[in-house]
Amino acid sequence: MLHSMSTTVEAASERSAAEVNEEIRALWRRSGGTLTTEQREEYQRLVLEWAAAAPQADQAA
């Protein structure tokens, strides 16, 4: 039985951007540089999590 993973990102990430970035790097290392469909979905989820956890620069205009 397959379970679908949520692609939504929580408002506040439980992990730091650095922790998520390390998981992204590990995913690429395991894949050998070519992601399967399942790995691509995981990568997209991780990138969204990373973006939510990354500190936002002040954008004064």
All heavy atoms as an XYZ file, in Angstrom:
474
protein
N       0.841     -1.175      0.000
C       0.000      0.000      0.000
C       0.888      1.241      0.000
O       1.802      1.341      0.794
C      -0.911     -0.009      1.231
C      -1.699      1.274      1.384
S      -2.587      1.361      2.935
C      -4.185      0.944      2.365
N       0.606      2.151     -0.906
C       1.369      3.393     -0.979
C       0.660      4.478     -0.199
O      -0.559      4.576     -0.219
C       1.522      3.831     -2.434
C       2.355      2.936     -3.333
C       2.309      3.447     -4.758
C       3.775      2.875     -2.837
N       1.439      5.283      0.471
C       0.889      6.421      1.205
C       1.378      7.676      0.521
O       2.557      7.797      0.211
C       1.370      6.415      2.658
C       0.901      5.221      3.411
N      -0.362      5.126      3.923
C       1.510      4.052      3.708
C      -0.494      3.957      4.518
N       0.624      3.293      4.403
N       0.490      8.606      0.297
C       0.920      9.844     -0.329
C       1.521     10.758      0.728
O       1.092     10.765      1.872
C      -0.251     10.547     -1.021
O      -1.216     10.921     -0.066
N       2.554     11.475      0.327
C       3.213     12.412      1.234
C       2.626     13.796      1.003
O       2.347     14.177     -0.128
C       4.714     12.456      0.958
C       5.413     11.164      1.317
S       7.159     11.199      0.919
C       7.701     12.595      1.868
N       2.463     14.517      2.052
C       1.982     15.876      1.932
C       3.055     16.743      1.294
O       4.235     16.608      1.583
C       1.645     16.427      3.320
O       1.324     17.788      3.216
N       2.653     17.621      0.391
C       3.612     18.537     -0.229
C       3.501     19.931      0.376
O       4.157     20.849     -0.079
C       3.391     18.618     -1.745
O       2.044     19.005     -1.994
C       3.679     17.289     -2.420
N       2.674     20.071      1.408
C       2.567     21.369      2.057
C       3.679     21.517      3.082
O       4.147     20.546      3.649
C       1.202     21.547      2.753
O       1.056     20.522      3.720
C       0.065     21.507      1.753
N       4.083     22.754      3.290
C       5.150     23.042      4.243
C       4.522     23.723      5.447
O       3.692     24.609      5.302
C       6.210     23.972      3.609
C       7.283     24.324      4.609
C       6.806     23.303      2.382
N       4.907     23.271      6.620
C       4.404     23.893      7.840
C       4.864     25.347      7.900
O       5.895     25.703      7.346
C       4.937     23.146      9.065
C       4.491     21.701      9.144
C       2.982     21.547      9.283
O       2.369     22.354      9.989
O       2.435     20.633      8.659
N       4.111     26.189      8.588
C       4.448     27.611      8.691
C       5.836     27.807      9.302
O       6.598     28.646      8.866
C       3.395     28.338      9.512
N       6.147     27.043     10.303
C       7.467     27.131     10.935
C       8.117     25.758     10.883
O       7.583     24.796     11.406
C       7.330     27.608     12.373
N       9.244     25.677     10.215
C       9.932     24.404     10.082
C      10.523     23.986     11.419
O      11.016     24.804     12.180
C      11.043     24.521      9.042
O      11.729     23.299      8.930
N      10.479     22.698     11.673
C      11.049     22.157     12.905
C      12.562     22.027     12.778
O      13.257     21.946     13.764
C      10.424     20.789     13.196
C       8.920     20.826     13.289
C       8.440     20.693     14.706
O       9.184     20.180     15.547
O       7.301     21.095     14.957
N      13.050     21.949     11.535
C      14.481     21.770     11.303
C      15.080     23.042     10.722
O      14.394     23.822     10.067
C      14.714     20.622     10.313
C      14.154     19.314     10.811
C      14.537     18.158      9.951
N      13.969     18.238      8.608
C      14.316     17.414      7.627
N      15.217     16.481      7.815
N      13.758     17.525      6.446
N      16.373     23.207     10.934
C      17.049     24.380     10.372
C      17.256     24.185      8.876
O      17.228     23.059      8.366
C      18.404     24.580     11.055
O      19.319     23.570     10.644
N      17.489     25.287      8.178
C      17.769     25.226      6.747
C      19.010     24.371      6.489
O      19.056     23.620      5.519
C      17.949     26.637      6.191
N      20.002     24.456      7.369
C      21.229     23.674      7.205
C      20.938     22.175      7.299
O      21.496     21.375      6.541
C      22.267     24.083      8.247
N      20.056     21.785      8.219
C      19.705     20.368      8.359
C      18.985     19.862      7.115
O      19.276     18.769      6.617
C      18.808     20.160      9.581
C      19.521     20.334     10.905
C      18.565     20.317     12.076
O      17.541     21.038     12.046
O      18.835     19.562     13.023
N      18.058     20.657      6.610
C      17.318     20.259      5.414
C      18.264     20.220      4.210
O      18.200     19.301      3.387
C      16.129     21.206      5.160
C      15.376     20.800      3.894
C      15.184     21.223      6.358
N      19.164     21.195      4.125
C      20.127     21.226      3.029
C      20.990     19.964      3.028
O      21.266     19.392      1.970
C      21.002     22.471      3.128
C      21.870     22.645      1.910
O      21.416     22.494      0.787
N      23.127     22.959      2.135
N      21.393     19.508      4.194
C      22.197     18.290      4.277
C      21.400     17.085      3.785
O      21.936     16.208      3.108
C      22.687     18.061      5.710
C      23.601     16.866      5.846
C      24.787     16.859      4.885
O      25.384     17.933      4.640
O      25.123     15.771      4.364
N      20.114     17.045      4.084
C      19.282     15.945      3.594
C      19.147     16.000      2.073
O      19.152     14.968      1.397
C      17.905     15.980      4.260
C      17.104     14.740      3.947
C      15.835     14.612      4.767
O      15.725     15.215      5.838
O      14.948     13.873      4.309
N      19.042     17.221      1.524
C      18.986     17.381      0.061
C      20.282     16.860     -0.563
O      20.257     16.112     -1.544
C      18.751     18.857     -0.319
C      17.331     19.288      0.079
C      18.981     19.075     -1.822
C      17.077     20.776     -0.011
N      21.416     17.236      0.020
C      22.704     16.764     -0.504
C      22.812     15.244     -0.429
O      23.297     14.597     -1.363
C      23.846     17.410      0.273
C      24.014     18.880     -0.014
C      25.053     19.493      0.943
N      25.172     20.903      0.741
C      26.089     21.463     -0.050
N      26.953     20.722     -0.691
N      26.130     22.767     -0.180
N      22.340     14.659      0.673
C      22.386     13.206      0.831
C      21.506     12.521     -0.212
O      21.880     11.475     -0.773
C      21.949     12.813      2.240
N      20.359     13.099     -0.509
C      19.469     12.549     -1.526
C      20.176     12.517     -2.877
O      20.143     11.508     -3.590
C      18.186     13.376     -1.605
C      17.197     13.017     -2.714
C      16.657     11.610     -2.521
C      16.072     14.032     -2.754
N      20.847     13.602     -3.242
C      21.581     13.649     -4.513
C      22.726     12.641     -4.530
O      22.970     11.985     -5.540
C      22.098     15.059     -4.794
C      21.027     15.931     -5.380
C      20.351     16.923     -4.759
C      20.504     15.867     -6.708
N      19.427     17.475     -5.619
C      19.515     16.848     -6.822
C      20.785     15.062     -7.810
C      18.796     17.049     -8.001
C      20.074     15.273     -8.980
C      19.088     16.251     -9.067
N      23.428     12.504     -3.404
C      24.527     11.524     -3.350
C      23.993     10.105     -3.550
O      24.563      9.321     -4.307
C      25.281     11.619     -2.026
C      26.225     12.808     -1.940
C      27.137     12.722     -0.731
N      26.423     12.724      0.539
C      26.130     13.811      1.240
N      26.499     15.009      0.808
N      25.478     13.718      2.377
N      22.907      9.776     -2.861
C      22.316      8.435     -2.982
C      21.826      8.157     -4.398
O      21.883      7.030     -4.871
C      21.131      8.273     -2.022
C      21.493      8.094     -0.587
C      20.289      7.666      0.254
N      19.081      8.450      0.043
C      18.764      9.551      0.711
N      19.566     10.022      1.645
N      17.648     10.193      0.452
N      21.331      9.191     -5.070
C      20.739      9.004     -6.394
C      21.778      8.867     -7.495
O      21.449      8.420     -8.590
C      19.821     10.182     -6.724
O      20.601     11.325     -7.068
N      23.007      9.287     -7.218
C      24.029      9.250     -8.257
C      23.817     10.329     -9.308
O      24.352     10.247    -10.400
N      23.030     11.339     -8.975
C      22.834     12.475     -9.875
C      21.597     12.386    -10.745
O      21.297     13.315    -11.482
N      20.858     11.285    -10.672
C      19.621     11.135    -11.436
C      18.510     10.721    -10.485
O      18.590      9.648     -9.880
C      19.779     10.071    -12.546
O      20.875     10.436    -13.377
C      18.520      9.967    -13.389
N      17.510     11.569    -10.357
C      16.423     11.299     -9.414
C      15.295     10.528    -10.084
O      14.900     10.845    -11.208
C      15.868     12.618     -8.861
C      16.826     13.507     -8.084
C      16.131     14.806     -7.685
C      17.363     12.795     -6.863
N      14.772      9.545     -9.371
C      13.566      8.849     -9.818
C      12.377      9.772     -9.577
O      12.500     10.823     -8.931
C      13.354      7.543     -9.022
O      13.096      7.900     -7.647
C      14.564      6.615     -9.110
N      11.225      9.383    -10.051
C      10.016     10.182     -9.820
C       9.774     10.358     -8.330
O       9.488     11.466     -7.865
C       8.794      9.516    -10.485
O       9.042      9.414    -11.892
C       7.522     10.305    -10.241
N       9.918      9.285     -7.568
C       9.709      9.362     -6.115
C      10.746     10.284     -5.467
O      10.421     11.078     -4.588
C       9.792      7.966     -5.513
C       9.476      7.938     -4.031
C       9.477      6.517     -3.498
O       8.508      5.785     -3.762
O      10.467      6.158     -2.831
N      11.999     10.172     -5.902
C      13.054     11.025     -5.347
C      12.826     12.490     -5.729
O      13.102     13.386     -4.937
C      14.434     10.565     -5.837
C      14.876      9.258     -5.214
C      16.107      8.698     -5.885
O      16.265      8.779     -7.101
N      16.988      8.117     -5.091
N      12.314     12.740     -6.934
C      12.019     14.112     -7.352
C      10.948     14.729     -6.459
O      11.044     15.897     -6.081
C      11.552     14.134     -8.807
C      12.501     14.872     -9.707
C      12.035     14.916    -11.147
N      12.551     13.732    -11.806
C      11.821     12.853    -12.466
N      10.529     13.022    -12.611
N      12.363     11.802    -13.013
N       9.947     13.933     -6.106
C       8.895     14.418     -5.215
C       9.483     14.744     -3.842
O       9.138     15.763     -3.240
C       7.781     13.389     -5.098
C       6.978     13.253     -6.377
C       6.022     12.071     -6.368
O       5.977     11.328     -5.362
O       5.329     11.890     -7.386
N      10.367     13.882     -3.354
C      11.028     14.127     -2.069
C      11.888     15.387     -2.152
O      11.893     16.210     -1.240
C      11.881     12.914     -1.684
C      12.702     13.101     -0.435
C      11.894     13.138      0.855
O      10.662     13.007      0.818
O      12.508     13.301      1.921
N      12.615     15.548     -3.250
C      13.460     16.730     -3.448
C      12.612     18.008     -3.413
O      12.966     18.974     -2.735
C      14.202     16.612     -4.783
C      14.969     17.845     -5.158
C      16.173     18.154     -4.527
C      14.498     18.701     -6.144
C      16.882     19.292     -4.869
C      15.204     19.837     -6.488
C      16.396     20.128     -5.845
O      17.082     21.271     -6.191
N      11.493     17.999     -4.110
C      10.617     19.173     -4.129
C      10.108     19.495     -2.733
O      10.068     20.658     -2.331
C       9.452     18.954     -5.091
C       9.896     18.933     -6.534
C       8.799     18.529     -7.488
O       7.754     17.999     -7.098
N       9.024     18.758     -8.772
N       9.719     18.464     -1.984
C       9.251     18.685     -0.613
C      10.359     19.268      0.239
O      10.145     20.211      1.011
C       8.753     17.363      0.000
C       8.143     17.548      1.387
C       7.907     16.234      2.086
N       9.127     15.502      2.362
C       9.990     15.810      3.345
N       9.779     16.849      4.114
N      11.073     15.087      3.544
N      11.584     18.747      0.090
C      12.715     19.239      0.870
C      13.060     20.683      0.508
O      13.373     21.487      1.391
C      13.940     18.337      0.663
C      13.853     16.961      1.318
C      14.971     16.067      0.807
C      13.885     17.077      2.832
N      13.003     21.021     -0.772
C      13.300     22.402     -1.184
C      12.285     23.368     -0.576
O      12.657     24.445     -0.090
C      13.349     22.530     -2.722
C      13.369     23.983     -3.166
C      14.568     21.794     -3.270
N      11.027     22.974     -0.550
C      10.012     23.830      0.077
C      10.264     23.971      1.574
O      10.125     25.062      2.138
C       8.613     23.270     -0.177
C       8.110     23.359     -1.613
C       6.791     22.627     -1.748
C       7.978     24.808     -2.048
N      10.645     22.868      2.214
C      10.955     22.909      3.642
C      12.173     23.792      3.894
O      12.201     24.590      4.824
C      11.200     21.505      4.181
C      11.436     21.472      5.675
C      11.708     20.084      6.222
O      11.509     19.079      5.514
O      12.120     20.001      7.403
N      13.189     23.654      3.032
C      14.399     24.473      3.160
C      14.051     25.960      3.030
O      14.504     26.780      3.824
C      15.428     24.068      2.098
C      16.616     24.968      2.087
C      17.712     24.878      2.874
C      16.802     26.114      1.265
N      18.582     25.906      2.581
C      18.045     26.678      1.601
C      16.027     26.717      0.272
C      18.536     27.815      0.977
C      16.509     27.846     -0.348
C      17.750     28.393      0.005
N      13.234     26.293      2.032
C      12.853     27.688      1.809
C      12.101     28.255      3.013
O      12.297     29.413      3.389
C      12.014     27.815      0.538
N      11.264     27.443      3.625
C      10.506     27.893      4.796
C      11.423     28.083      6.001
O      11.178     28.941      6.842
C       9.399     26.894      5.126
N      12.494     27.293      6.071
C      13.395     27.361      7.222
C      14.510     28.401      7.050
O      15.085     28.852      8.025
C      14.032     25.991      7.468
N      14.789     28.764      5.795
C      15.906     29.702      5.524
C      15.559     31.084      6.053
O      14.426     31.550      5.911
C      16.173     29.764      4.023
N      16.536     31.740      6.673
C      16.294     33.114      7.145
C      15.983     34.019      5.965
O      16.593     33.897      4.899
C      17.615     33.517      7.798
C      18.496     32.324      7.781
C      17.877     31.276      6.936
N      15.039     34.889      6.154
C      14.638     35.824      5.095
C      15.436     37.115      5.214
O      15.511     37.714      6.278
C      13.139     36.132      5.186
C      12.268     34.899      5.061
C      12.415     34.220      3.715
O      12.361     34.871      2.677
N      12.625     32.910      3.739
N      16.025     37.550      4.114
C      16.746     38.819      4.103
C      15.752     39.972      4.085
O      14.696     39.871      3.462
C      17.646     38.884      2.866
N      16.081     41.036      4.786
C      15.222     42.215      4.750
C      15.243     42.786      3.344
O      16.296     42.999      2.777
C      15.702     43.268      5.744
C      15.471     42.827      7.181
O      14.564     42.016      7.429
O      16.215     43.308      8.038
N      14.087     43.050      2.809
C      13.971     43.541      1.437
C      13.435     44.962      1.465
O      12.323     45.221      1.012
C      13.058     42.621      0.645
C      13.485     41.186      0.682
C      13.855     40.676     -0.690
O      13.435     41.232     -1.694
N      14.631     39.627     -0.738
N      14.218     45.889      1.982
C      13.792     47.293      2.024
C      13.912     47.893      0.626
O      14.918     47.751     -0.033
C      14.667     48.068      3.004
N      12.853     48.528      0.199
C      12.870     49.113     -1.154
C      12.993     50.618     -1.086
O      12.627     51.253     -0.187
C      11.598     48.733     -1.903
